């Protein structure tokens, strides 16, 4: 009787171990990119409409390096949110709200800073944290848009118009 219990325990442990291994392999395979270099997750490559809050005036700092590192400039993106976000009154009168059709990857790029290696090394020899050089790597070509920023208090000028990434975004 004791031998039968021991055999069942070994079988159950073996089945659980195999299930964990199969699950681990499945997770690894799903996260690996395909041979073409495209990720398997097609959702991140599908375009969707995002609501984007854009800086309409330059922020300034008297120190040029600090200005570049910490101040947003006209056309820089403040935040990217899903379409349908309800904006506060302050957001609606202080920034330009645009709808842009883009991928999830492009949406993430809009708030990326320009960074450089700090030059410092960690104890293990790896580079230390990166240092921000400019607040944003990409910007909205706000000067190409026909609107009066002084009239934002009267309402957002572009309402439901949807812009395309290629027409409105540029790398700095």
CNS distance restraints for C-alpha pairs under 8 A (distance, minus, plus):
assign (resid   1 and name CA) (resid   5 and name CA) 6.62 0.50 0.50
assign (resid   2 and name CA) (resid   6 and name CA) 6.31 0.50 0.50
assign (resid   3 and name CA) (resid   7 and name CA) 6.20 0.50 0.50
assign (resid   4 and name CA) (resid   8 and name CA) 6.27 0.50 0.50
assign (resid   5 and name CA) (resid   9 and name CA) 6.23 0.50 0.50
assign (resid   6 and name CA) (resid  10 and name CA) 6.28 0.50 0.50
assign (resid   7 and name CA) (resid  11 and name CA) 6.18 0.50 0.50
assign (resid   8 and name CA) (resid  12 and name CA) 6.08 0.50 0.50
assign (resid   9 and name CA) (resid  13 and name CA) 6.07 0.50 0.50
assign (resid  10 and name CA) (resid  14 and name CA) 6.00 0.50 0.50
assign (resid  11 and name CA) (resid  15 and name CA) 6.15 0.50 0.50
assign (resid  12 and name CA) (resid  16 and name CA) 6.21 0.50 0.50
assign (resid  13 and name CA) (resid  17 and name CA) 6.05 0.50 0.50
assign (resid  14 and name CA) (resid  18 and name CA) 6.13 0.50 0.50
assign (resid  15 and name CA) (resid  19 and name CA) 6.15 0.50 0.50
assign (resid  16 and name CA) (resid  20 and name CA) 6.22 0.50 0.50
assign (resid  17 and name CA) (resid  21 and name CA) 6.27 0.50 0.50
assign (resid  18 and name CA) (resid  22 and name CA) 6.12 0.50 0.50
assign (resid  19 and name CA) (resid  23 and name CA) 6.06 0.50 0.50
assign (resid  20 and name CA) (resid  24 and name CA) 6.06 0.50 0.50
assign (resid  21 and name CA) (resid  25 and name CA) 6.19 0.50 0.50
assign (resid  22 and name CA) (resid  26 and name CA) 6.13 0.50 0.50
assign (resid  23 and name CA) (resid  27 and name CA) 6.24 0.50 0.50
assign (resid  24 and name CA) (resid  28 and name CA) 6.27 0.50 0.50
assign (resid  25 and name CA) (resid  29 and name CA) 6.14 0.50 0.50
assign (resid  26 and name CA) (resid  30 and name CA) 6.20 0.50 0.50
assign (resid  27 and name CA) (resid  31 and name CA) 6.35 0.50 0.50
assign (resid  28 and name CA) (resid  32 and name CA) 6.29 0.50 0.50
assign (resid  30 and name CA) (resid  40 and name CA) 6.82 0.50 0.50
assign (resid  31 and name CA) (resid  39 and name CA) 7.79 0.50 0.50
assign (resid  31 and name CA) (resid  40 and name CA) 7.35 0.50 0.50
assign (resid  32 and name CA) (resid  39 and name CA) 7.16 0.50 0.50
assign (resid  32 and name CA) (resid  40 and name CA) 7.45 0.50 0.50
assign (resid  33 and name CA) (resid  37 and name CA) 5.81 0.50 0.50
assign (resid  33 and name CA) (resid  38 and name CA) 5.86 0.50 0.50
assign (resid  33 and name CA) (resid  39 and name CA) 4.45 0.50 0.50
assign (resid  33 and name CA) (resid  40 and name CA) 5.95 0.50 0.50
assign (resid  34 and name CA) (resid  38 and name CA) 5.71 0.50 0.50
assign (resid  34 and name CA) (resid  39 and name CA) 5.96 0.50 0.50
assign (resid  34 and name CA) (resid  40 and name CA) 6.21 0.50 0.50
assign (resid  41 and name CA) (resid  45 and name CA) 7.57 0.50 0.50
assign (resid  42 and name CA) (resid  46 and name CA) 6.36 0.50 0.50
assign (resid  44 and name CA) (resid 103 and name CA) 6.20 0.50 0.50
assign (resid  44 and name CA) (resid 104 and name CA) 5.09 0.50 0.50
assign (resid  44 and name CA) (resid 105 and name CA) 6.44 0.50 0.50
assign (resid  45 and name CA) (resid 103 and name CA) 5.46 0.50 0.50
assign (resid  45 and name CA) (resid 104 and name CA) 6.73 0.50 0.50
assign (resid  45 and name CA) (resid 105 and name CA) 7.28 0.50 0.50
assign (resid  46 and name CA) (resid 102 and name CA) 7.82 0.50 0.50
assign (resid  46 and name CA) (resid 103 and name CA) 5.55 0.50 0.50
assign (resid  46 and name CA) (resid 104 and name CA) 7.52 0.50 0.50
assign (resid  47 and name CA) (resid 101 and name CA) 6.08 0.50 0.50
assign (resid  47 and name CA) (resid 102 and name CA) 4.71 0.50 0.50
assign (resid  47 and name CA) (resid 103 and name CA) 4.34 0.50 0.50
assign (resid  47 and name CA) (resid 104 and name CA) 7.29 0.50 0.50
assign (resid  48 and name CA) (resid 101 and name CA) 5.32 0.50 0.50
assign (resid  48 and name CA) (resid 102 and name CA) 5.60 0.50 0.50
assign (resid  48 and name CA) (resid 103 and name CA) 6.19 0.50 0.50
assign (resid  48 and name CA) (resid 104 and name CA) 7.80 0.50 0.50
assign (resid  49 and name CA) (resid  82 and name CA) 7.13 0.50 0.50
assign (resid  49 and name CA) (resid  83 and name CA) 5.80 0.50 0.50
assign (resid  49 and name CA) (resid  99 and name CA) 6.29 0.50 0.50
assign (resid  49 and name CA) (resid 100 and name CA) 5.49 0.50 0.50
assign (resid  49 and name CA) (resid 101 and name CA) 4.31 0.50 0.50
assign (resid  49 and name CA) (resid 102 and name CA) 6.37 0.50 0.50
assign (resid  49 and name CA) (resid 162 and name CA) 7.59 0.50 0.50
assign (resid  50 and name CA) (resid  80 and name CA) 6.56 0.50 0.50
assign (resid  50 and name CA) (resid  81 and name CA) 5.77 0.50 0.50
assign (resid  50 and name CA) (resid  82 and name CA) 4.79 0.50 0.50
assign (resid  50 and name CA) (resid  83 and name CA) 4.68 0.50 0.50
assign (resid  50 and name CA) (resid  99 and name CA) 5.56 0.50 0.50
assign (resid  50 and name CA) (resid 100 and name CA) 5.45 0.50 0.50
assign (resid  50 and name CA) (resid 101 and name CA) 6.35 0.50 0.50
assign (resid  50 and name CA) (resid 102 and name CA) 7.32 0.50 0.50
assign (resid  50 and name CA) (resid 107 and name CA) 7.62 0.50 0.50
assign (resid  51 and name CA) (resid  80 and name CA) 5.88 0.50 0.50
assign (resid  51 and name CA) (resid  81 and name CA) 5.20 0.50 0.50
assign (resid  51 and name CA) (resid  82 and name CA) 5.78 0.50 0.50
assign (resid  51 and name CA) (resid  83 and name CA) 4.97 0.50 0.50
assign (resid  51 and name CA) (resid  84 and name CA) 7.36 0.50 0.50
assign (resid  51 and name CA) (resid  85 and name CA) 7.13 0.50 0.50
assign (resid  51 and name CA) (resid  97 and name CA) 6.68 0.50 0.50
assign (resid  51 and name CA) (resid  98 and name CA) 5.73 0.50 0.50
assign (resid  51 and name CA) (resid  99 and name CA) 4.65 0.50 0.50
assign (resid  51 and name CA) (resid 100 and name CA) 6.57 0.50 0.50
assign (resid  52 and name CA) (resid  77 and name CA) 6.84 0.50 0.50
assign (resid  52 and name CA) (resid  78 and name CA) 7.56 0.50 0.50
assign (resid  52 and name CA) (resid  79 and name CA) 5.95 0.50 0.50
assign (resid  52 and name CA) (resid  80 and name CA) 4.60 0.50 0.50
assign (resid  52 and name CA) (resid  81 and name CA) 6.35 0.50 0.50
assign (resid  52 and name CA) (resid  97 and name CA) 5.54 0.50 0.50
assign (resid  52 and name CA) (resid  98 and name CA) 5.17 0.50 0.50
assign (resid  52 and name CA) (resid  99 and name CA) 6.14 0.50 0.50
assign (resid  52 and name CA) (resid 100 and name CA) 7.13 0.50 0.50
assign (resid  53 and name CA) (resid  77 and name CA) 5.87 0.50 0.50
assign (resid  53 and name CA) (resid  78 and name CA) 5.41 0.50 0.50
assign (resid  53 and name CA) (resid  79 and name CA) 5.42 0.50 0.50
assign (resid  53 and name CA) (resid  80 and name CA) 6.56 0.50 0.50
assign (resid  53 and name CA) (resid  91 and name CA) 7.90 0.50 0.50
assign (resid  53 and name CA) (resid  95 and name CA) 6.05 0.50 0.50
assign (resid  53 and name CA) (resid  96 and name CA) 5.70 0.50 0.50
assign (resid  53 and name CA) (resid  97 and name CA) 4.64 0.50 0.50
assign (resid  53 and name CA) (resid  98 and name CA) 6.58 0.50 0.50
assign (resid  54 and name CA) (resid  74 and name CA) 7.71 0.50 0.50
assign (resid  54 and name CA) (resid  75 and name CA) 5.80 0.50 0.50
assign (resid  54 and name CA) (resid  76 and name CA) 5.79 0.50 0.50
assign (resid  54 and name CA) (resid  77 and name CA) 4.52 0.50 0.50
assign (resid  54 and name CA) (resid  78 and name CA) 5.62 0.50 0.50
assign (resid  54 and name CA) (resid  79 and name CA) 7.56 0.50 0.50
assign (resid  54 and name CA) (resid  95 and name CA) 5.52 0.50 0.50
assign (resid  54 and name CA) (resid  96 and name CA) 5.00 0.50 0.50
assign (resid  54 and name CA) (resid  97 and name CA) 6.24 0.50 0.50
assign (resid  54 and name CA) (resid  98 and name CA) 7.60 0.50 0.50
assign (resid  54 and name CA) (resid 140 and name CA) 7.41 0.50 0.50
assign (resid  55 and name CA) (resid  72 and name CA) 7.09 0.50 0.50
assign (resid  55 and name CA) (resid  73 and name CA) 6.59 0.50 0.50
assign (resid  55 and name CA) (resid  74 and name CA) 5.17 0.50 0.50
assign (resid  55 and name CA) (resid  75 and name CA) 5.39 0.50 0.50
assign (resid  55 and name CA) (resid  76 and name CA) 5.40 0.50 0.50
assign (resid  55 and name CA) (resid  77 and name CA) 6.12 0.50 0.50
assign (resid  55 and name CA) (resid  78 and name CA) 6.37 0.50 0.50
assign (resid  55 and name CA) (resid  94 and name CA) 8.00 0.50 0.50
assign (resid  55 and name CA) (resid  95 and name CA) 5.44 0.50 0.50
assign (resid  55 and name CA) (resid  96 and name CA) 6.71 0.50 0.50
assign (resid  56 and name CA) (resid  73 and name CA) 7.75 0.50 0.50
assign (resid  56 and name CA) (resid  74 and name CA) 4.85 0.50 0.50
assign (resid  56 and name CA) (resid  75 and name CA) 6.20 0.50 0.50
assign (resid  56 and name CA) (resid  94 and name CA) 7.63 0.50 0.50
assign (resid  56 and name CA) (resid  95 and name CA) 5.79 0.50 0.50
assign (resid  56 and name CA) (resid  96 and name CA) 6.49 0.50 0.50
assign (resid  56 and name CA) (resid 142 and name CA) 7.84 0.50 0.50
assign (resid  56 and name CA) (resid 149 and name CA) 6.91 0.50 0.50
assign (resid  57 and name CA) (resid  73 and name CA) 6.40 0.50 0.50
assign (resid  57 and name CA) (resid  74 and name CA) 4.71 0.50 0.50
assign (resid  57 and name CA) (resid  75 and name CA) 7.94 0.50 0.50
assign (resid  58 and name CA) (resid  71 and name CA) 7.58 0.50 0.50
assign (resid  58 and name CA) (resid  72 and name CA) 6.24 0.50 0.50
assign (resid  58 and name CA) (resid  73 and name CA) 4.17 0.50 0.50
assign (resid  58 and name CA) (resid  74 and name CA) 4.89 0.50 0.50
assign (resid  59 and name CA) (resid  67 and name CA) 7.88 0.50 0.50
assign (resid  59 and name CA) (resid  71 and name CA) 5.21 0.50 0.50
assign (resid  59 and name CA) (resid  72 and name CA) 5.57 0.50 0.50
assign (resid  59 and name CA) (resid  73 and name CA) 5.89 0.50 0.50
assign (resid  60 and name CA) (resid  67 and name CA) 5.85 0.50 0.50
assign (resid  60 and name CA) (resid  71 and name CA) 6.10 0.50 0.50
assign (resid  61 and name CA) (resid  66 and name CA) 6.51 0.50 0.50
assign (resid  61 and name CA) (resid  67 and name CA) 4.67 0.50 0.50
assign (resid  61 and name CA) (resid  71 and name CA) 7.14 0.50 0.50
assign (resid  62 and name CA) (resid  66 and name CA) 7.87 0.50 0.50
assign (resid  62 and name CA) (resid  67 and name CA) 6.91 0.50 0.50
assign (resid  63 and name CA) (resid  67 and name CA) 5.91 0.50 0.50
assign (resid  64 and name CA) (resid  68 and name CA) 6.27 0.50 0.50
assign (resid  65 and name CA) (resid  69 and name CA) 6.18 0.50 0.50
assign (resid  65 and name CA) (resid 133 and name CA) 7.90 0.50 0.50
assign (resid  66 and name CA) (resid  70 and name CA) 5.79 0.50 0.50
assign (resid  66 and name CA) (resid  71 and name CA) 7.58 0.50 0.50
assign (resid  67 and name CA) (resid  71 and name CA) 5.16 0.50 0.50
assign (resid  68 and name CA) (resid  72 and name CA) 7.99 0.50 0.50
assign (resid  68 and name CA) (resid 133 and name CA) 6.45 0.50 0.50
assign (resid  68 and name CA) (resid 134 and name CA) 4.89 0.50 0.50
assign (resid  68 and name CA) (resid 135 and name CA) 6.71 0.50 0.50
assign (resid  69 and name CA) (resid 132 and name CA) 5.78 0.50 0.50
assign (resid  69 and name CA) (resid 133 and name CA) 5.01 0.50 0.50
assign (resid  69 and name CA) (resid 134 and name CA) 4.52 0.50 0.50
assign (resid  69 and name CA) (resid 135 and name CA) 5.53 0.50 0.50
assign (resid  70 and name CA) (resid 134 and name CA) 7.12 0.50 0.50
assign (resid  70 and name CA) (resid 135 and name CA) 5.95 0.50 0.50
assign (resid  71 and name CA) (resid 135 and name CA) 6.56 0.50 0.50
assign (resid  72 and name CA) (resid  76 and name CA) 6.08 0.50 0.50
assign (resid  72 and name CA) (resid 135 and name CA) 6.16 0.50 0.50
assign (resid  72 and name CA) (resid 136 and name CA) 7.55 0.50 0.50
assign (resid  74 and name CA) (resid 142 and name CA) 7.40 0.50 0.50
assign (resid  75 and name CA) (resid 139 and name CA) 5.18 0.50 0.50
assign (resid  75 and name CA) (resid 140 and name CA) 4.68 0.50 0.50
assign (resid  75 and name CA) (resid 141 and name CA) 6.17 0.50 0.50
assign (resid  75 and name CA) (resid 142 and name CA) 5.35 0.50 0.50
assign (resid  76 and name CA) (resid 110 and name CA) 7.99 0.50 0.50
assign (resid  76 and name CA) (resid 136 and name CA) 6.45 0.50 0.50
assign (resid  76 and name CA) (resid 138 and name CA) 7.09 0.50 0.50
assign (resid  76 and name CA) (resid 139 and name CA) 4.76 0.50 0.50
assign (resid  76 and name CA) (resid 140 and name CA) 6.28 0.50 0.50
assign (resid  77 and name CA) (resid 110 and name CA) 6.15 0.50 0.50
assign (resid  77 and name CA) (resid 111 and name CA) 6.09 0.50 0.50
assign (resid  77 and name CA) (resid 136 and name CA) 7.71 0.50 0.50
assign (resid  77 and name CA) (resid 139 and name CA) 6.51 0.50 0.50
assign (resid  77 and name CA) (resid 140 and name CA) 7.18 0.50 0.50
assign (resid  78 and name CA) (resid 111 and name CA) 7.05 0.50 0.50
assign (resid  79 and name CA) (resid 111 and name CA) 6.93 0.50 0.50
assign (resid  80 and name CA) (resid 107 and name CA) 6.58 0.50 0.50
assign (resid  80 and name CA) (resid 108 and name CA) 7.87 0.50 0.50
assign (resid  80 and name CA) (resid 110 and name CA) 7.64 0.50 0.50
assign (resid  80 and name CA) (resid 111 and name CA) 7.80 0.50 0.50
assign (resid  81 and name CA) (resid  85 and name CA) 6.62 0.50 0.50
assign (resid  83 and name CA) (resid  99 and name CA) 7.27 0.50 0.50
assign (resid  87 and name CA) (resid  91 and name CA) 6.06 0.50 0.50
assign (resid  87 and name CA) (resid  92 and name CA) 6.36 0.50 0.50
assign (resid  88 and name CA) (resid  92 and name CA) 6.26 0.50 0.50
assign (resid  89 and name CA) (resid  93 and name CA) 6.35 0.50 0.50
assign (resid  90 and name CA) (resid  94 and name CA) 5.97 0.50 0.50
assign (resid  91 and name CA) (resid  95 and name CA) 5.78 0.50 0.50
assign (resid  92 and name CA) (resid  96 and name CA) 7.07 0.50 0.50
assign (resid  92 and name CA) (resid  97 and name CA) 7.08 0.50 0.50
assign (resid  92 and name CA) (resid 152 and name CA) 7.12 0.50 0.50
assign (resid  92 and name CA) (resid 153 and name CA) 7.42 0.50 0.50
assign (resid  92 and name CA) (resid 155 and name CA) 7.20 0.50 0.50
assign (resid  92 and name CA) (resid 156 and name CA) 6.82 0.50 0.50
assign (resid  93 and name CA) (resid 152 and name CA) 5.00 0.50 0.50
assign (resid  93 and name CA) (resid 153 and name CA) 4.68 0.50 0.50
assign (resid  93 and name CA) (resid 154 and name CA) 7.81 0.50 0.50
assign (resid  93 and name CA) (resid 155 and name CA) 7.20 0.50 0.50
assign (resid  93 and name CA) (resid 156 and name CA) 7.83 0.50 0.50
assign (resid  94 and name CA) (resid 152 and name CA) 7.10 0.50 0.50
assign (resid  94 and name CA) (resid 153 and name CA) 7.84 0.50 0.50
assign (resid  95 and name CA) (resid 152 and name CA) 7.67 0.50 0.50
assign (resid  96 and name CA) (resid 149 and name CA) 7.94 0.50 0.50
assign (resid  96 and name CA) (resid 152 and name CA) 7.50 0.50 0.50
assign (resid  96 and name CA) (resid 156 and name CA) 6.79 0.50 0.50
assign (resid  97 and name CA) (resid 156 and name CA) 6.74 0.50 0.50
assign (resid  97 and name CA) (resid 158 and name CA) 7.93 0.50 0.50
assign (resid  98 and name CA) (resid 158 and name CA) 6.91 0.50 0.50
assign (resid  98 and name CA) (resid 159 and name CA) 7.79 0.50 0.50
assign (resid  98 and name CA) (resid 161 and name CA) 7.75 0.50 0.50
assign (resid  98 and name CA) (resid 162 and name CA) 7.39 0.50 0.50
assign (resid  98 and name CA) (resid 163 and name CA) 7.60 0.50 0.50
assign (resid  99 and name CA) (resid 160 and name CA) 7.08 0.50 0.50
assign (resid  99 and name CA) (resid 161 and name CA) 6.65 0.50 0.50
assign (resid  99 and name CA) (resid 162 and name CA) 4.92 0.50 0.50
assign (resid  99 and name CA) (resid 163 and name CA) 6.12 0.50 0.50
assign (resid 100 and name CA) (resid 162 and name CA) 5.43 0.50 0.50
assign (resid 100 and name CA) (resid 163 and name CA) 4.65 0.50 0.50
assign (resid 100 and name CA) (resid 164 and name CA) 5.67 0.50 0.50
assign (resid 100 and name CA) (resid 165 and name CA) 6.38 0.50 0.50
assign (resid 101 and name CA) (resid 162 and name CA) 6.57 0.50 0.50
assign (resid 101 and name CA) (resid 163 and name CA) 6.15 0.50 0.50
assign (resid 101 and name CA) (resid 164 and name CA) 5.25 0.50 0.50
assign (resid 101 and name CA) (resid 165 and name CA) 6.32 0.50 0.50
assign (resid 102 and name CA) (resid 106 and name CA) 5.99 0.50 0.50
assign (resid 102 and name CA) (resid 107 and name CA) 6.53 0.50 0.50
assign (resid 102 and name CA) (resid 164 and name CA) 6.97 0.50 0.50
assign (resid 102 and name CA) (resid 165 and name CA) 5.89 0.50 0.50
assign (resid 103 and name CA) (resid 107 and name CA) 6.23 0.50 0.50
assign (resid 104 and name CA) (resid 108 and name CA) 6.35 0.50 0.50
assign (resid 105 and name CA) (resid 109 and name CA) 6.42 0.50 0.50
assign (resid 106 and name CA) (resid 110 and name CA) 6.67 0.50 0.50
assign (resid 107 and name CA) (resid 111 and name CA) 7.79 0.50 0.50
assign (resid 108 and name CA) (resid 112 and name CA) 6.92 0.50 0.50
assign (resid 109 and name CA) (resid 137 and name CA) 7.63 0.50 0.50
assign (resid 109 and name CA) (resid 138 and name CA) 7.04 0.50 0.50
assign (resid 110 and name CA) (resid 136 and name CA) 7.30 0.50 0.50
assign (resid 110 and name CA) (resid 137 and name CA) 7.31 0.50 0.50
assign (resid 110 and name CA) (resid 138 and name CA) 5.56 0.50 0.50
assign (resid 110 and name CA) (resid 139 and name CA) 6.94 0.50 0.50
assign (resid 111 and name CA) (resid 136 and name CA) 6.01 0.50 0.50
assign (resid 111 and name CA) (resid 137 and name CA) 7.52 0.50 0.50
assign (resid 111 and name CA) (resid 138 and name CA) 7.45 0.50 0.50
assign (resid 112 and name CA) (resid 135 and name CA) 7.48 0.50 0.50
assign (resid 112 and name CA) (resid 136 and name CA) 5.46 0.50 0.50
assign (resid 112 and name CA) (resid 137 and name CA) 5.76 0.50 0.50
assign (resid 112 and name CA) (resid 138 and name CA) 7.39 0.50 0.50
assign (resid 113 and name CA) (resid 132 and name CA) 6.40 0.50 0.50
assign (resid 113 and name CA) (resid 133 and name CA) 7.41 0.50 0.50
assign (resid 113 and name CA) (resid 134 and name CA) 5.78 0.50 0.50
assign (resid 113 and name CA) (resid 135 and name CA) 4.67 0.50 0.50
assign (resid 113 and name CA) (resid 136 and name CA) 4.07 0.50 0.50
assign (resid 113 and name CA) (resid 137 and name CA) 5.09 0.50 0.50
assign (resid 114 and name CA) (resid 132 and name CA) 5.96 0.50 0.50
assign (resid 114 and name CA) (resid 133 and name CA) 5.47 0.50 0.50
assign (resid 114 and name CA) (resid 134 and name CA) 5.06 0.50 0.50
assign (resid 114 and name CA) (resid 135 and name CA) 6.51 0.50 0.50
assign (resid 114 and name CA) (resid 136 and name CA) 5.94 0.50 0.50
assign (resid 114 and name CA) (resid 137 and name CA) 5.02 0.50 0.50
assign (resid 115 and name CA) (resid 130 and name CA) 6.04 0.50 0.50
assign (resid 115 and name CA) (resid 131 and name CA) 5.40 0.50 0.50
assign (resid 115 and name CA) (resid 132 and name CA) 4.42 0.50 0.50
assign (resid 115 and name CA) (resid 133 and name CA) 5.23 0.50 0.50
assign (resid 115 and name CA) (resid 134 and name CA) 7.09 0.50 0.50
assign (resid 116 and name CA) (resid 130 and name CA) 5.49 0.50 0.50
assign (resid 116 and name CA) (resid 131 and name CA) 5.37 0.50 0.50
assign (resid 116 and name CA) (resid 132 and name CA) 6.57 0.50 0.50
assign (resid 116 and name CA) (resid 133 and name CA) 6.73 0.50 0.50
assign (resid 117 and name CA) (resid 127 and name CA) 7.05 0.50 0.50
assign (resid 117 and name CA) (resid 128 and name CA) 7.36 0.50 0.50
assign (resid 117 and name CA) (resid 129 and name CA) 6.90 0.50 0.50
assign (resid 117 and name CA) (resid 130 and name CA) 4.59 0.50 0.50
assign (resid 117 and name CA) (resid 131 and name CA) 6.03 0.50 0.50
assign (resid 118 and name CA) (resid 127 and name CA) 7.77 0.50 0.50
assign (resid 118 and name CA) (resid 128 and name CA) 6.69 0.50 0.50
assign (resid 118 and name CA) (resid 129 and name CA) 6.56 0.50 0.50
assign (resid 118 and name CA) (resid 130 and name CA) 5.39 0.50 0.50
assign (resid 118 and name CA) (resid 131 and name CA) 5.41 0.50 0.50
assign (resid 119 and name CA) (resid 127 and name CA) 7.00 0.50 0.50
assign (resid 119 and name CA) (resid 128 and name CA) 7.33 0.50 0.50
assign (resid 120 and name CA) (resid 127 and name CA) 6.20 0.50 0.50
assign (resid 120 and name CA) (resid 128 and name CA) 5.44 0.50 0.50
assign (resid 121 and name CA) (resid 125 and name CA) 5.48 0.50 0.50
assign (resid 121 and name CA) (resid 126 and name CA) 5.62 0.50 0.50
assign (resid 121 and name CA) (resid 127 and name CA) 4.57 0.50 0.50
assign (resid 121 and name CA) (resid 128 and name CA) 5.00 0.50 0.50
assign (resid 122 and name CA) (resid 126 and name CA) 5.43 0.50 0.50
assign (resid 122 and name CA) (resid 127 and name CA) 6.07 0.50 0.50
assign (resid 122 and name CA) (resid 128 and name CA) 5.47 0.50 0.50
assign (resid 136 and name CA) (resid 172 and name CA) 7.94 0.50 0.50
assign (resid 137 and name CA) (resid 171 and name CA) 5.98 0.50 0.50
assign (resid 137 and name CA) (resid 172 and name CA) 5.63 0.50 0.50
assign (resid 138 and name CA) (resid 169 and name CA) 6.83 0.50 0.50
assign (resid 138 and name CA) (resid 170 and name CA) 5.65 0.50 0.50
assign (resid 138 and name CA) (resid 171 and name CA) 4.35 0.50 0.50
assign (resid 138 and name CA) (resid 172 and name CA) 5.52 0.50 0.50
assign (resid 139 and name CA) (resid 169 and name CA) 5.75 0.50 0.50
assign (resid 139 and name CA) (resid 170 and name CA) 5.56 0.50 0.50
assign (resid 139 and name CA) (resid 171 and name CA) 6.36 0.50 0.50
assign (resid 139 and name CA) (resid 172 and name CA) 6.76 0.50 0.50
assign (resid 140 and name CA) (resid 168 and name CA) 5.64 0.50 0.50
assign (resid 140 and name CA) (resid 169 and name CA) 4.68 0.50 0.50
assign (resid 140 and name CA) (resid 170 and name CA) 6.40 0.50 0.50
assign (resid 141 and name CA) (resid 145 and name CA) 7.38 0.50 0.50
assign (resid 141 and name CA) (resid 168 and name CA) 5.42 0.50 0.50
assign (resid 141 and name CA) (resid 169 and name CA) 5.96 0.50 0.50
assign (resid 141 and name CA) (resid 170 and name CA) 6.71 0.50 0.50
assign (resid 142 and name CA) (resid 168 and name CA) 7.81 0.50 0.50
assign (resid 147 and name CA) (resid 157 and name CA) 6.55 0.50 0.50
assign (resid 148 and name CA) (resid 152 and name CA) 7.36 0.50 0.50
assign (resid 151 and name CA) (resid 155 and name CA) 7.04 0.50 0.50
assign (resid 152 and name CA) (resid 156 and name CA) 5.70 0.50 0.50
assign (resid 152 and name CA) (resid 157 and name CA) 7.28 0.50 0.50
assign (resid 163 and name CA) (resid 167 and name CA) 7.12 0.50 0.50
assign (resid 163 and name CA) (resid 168 and name CA) 6.89 0.50 0.50
assign (resid 164 and name CA) (resid 168 and name CA) 6.50 0.50 0.50
assign (resid 165 and name CA) (resid 169 and name CA) 5.52 0.50 0.50
assign (resid 166 and name CA) (resid 170 and name CA) 7.90 0.50 0.50
